[in-house]
């Protein structure tokens, strides 16, 4: 079995979904993710809804865990200020 816990039949996340997931895992808000990626807040919500449809991730904690197991695309740009 592969290193990930994802079942063989589960659909793969798109590159953009992995980017959004990585930013959310960093602790960014939907608005901050939208600004970083140059998309609308509504689009961020759509990507998260698609991720949750493909994987079981009802909470942000689940999304953070998912980002680690899915090798989410590393965010581009600067890291958030502390």
C-alpha positions in Angstrom: 0.0 0.0 0.0 1.3 3.5 -0.8 2.7 5.8 2.0 -0.5 7.8 2.1 -3.6 6.6 3.9 -5.8 7.6 0.9 -7.8 4.7 -0.6 -6.9 3.7 -4.1 -10.3 4.8 -5.4 -10.3 8.3 -3.9 -10.0 11.1 -6.5 -6.8 13.0 -6.5 -6.7 16.6 -5.4 -5.9 19.1 -8.1 -2.8 21.3 -7.8 -5.0 24.3 -6.9 -6.9 22.3 -4.2 -3.5 21.3 -2.7 -2.4 25.0 -2.7 -5.6 26.1 -0.9 -5.2 23.3 1.5 -1.6 24.2 2.3 -2.5 27.8 3.0 -5.4 26.8 5.2 -3.1 24.4 7.1 -0.7 27.4 7.7 -3.6 29.1 9.5 -4.6 31.6 6.9 -8.2 32.8 6.6 -10.3 32.4 3.5 -9.7 36.0 2.7 -6.0 35.8 3.1 -5.8 32.7 0.9 -7.9 34.4 -1.7 -5.5 37.4 -1.8 -2.4 35.2 -1.9 -3.7 33.2 -4.8 -5.5 36.0 -6.7 -8.9 34.4 -6.5 -12.2 35.3 -4.7 -13.2 34.2 -1.2 -16.1 32.3 -2.8 -13.6 30.4 -5.0 -11.6 29.4 -1.9 -14.8 28.1 -0.3 -15.5 26.2 -3.5 -12.1 24.5 -3.4 -12.5 23.6 0.2 -15.9 22.1 -0.5 -14.4 20.0 -3.3 -11.6 18.9 -1.0 -14.2 17.9 1.6 -16.2 16.0 -1.0 -13.1 14.0 -2.1 -11.8 13.4 1.5 -13.4 13.2 5.0 -12.3 16.6 6.5 -15.2 18.1 8.5 -13.0 20.4 10.6 -9.9 22.6 10.0 -7.9 20.2 12.2 -8.8 17.5 9.7 -7.7 19.7 6.8 -4.4 20.3 8.5 -3.9 16.6 9.0 -5.0 16.0 5.4 -2.5 18.6 4.1 0.3 16.5 5.7 -0.8 13.2 4.3 -1.6 14.6 0.9 1.7 16.4 0.4 -0.1 19.7 -0.2 1.6 22.0 -2.6 3.9 24.4 -0.7 2.5 27.9 -0.7 4.1 30.5 -2.9 5.0 33.9 -1.5 5.7 35.1 2.0 4.8 33.3 5.1 2.2 35.0 7.3 3.4 37.5 9.9 3.4 36.2 13.5 
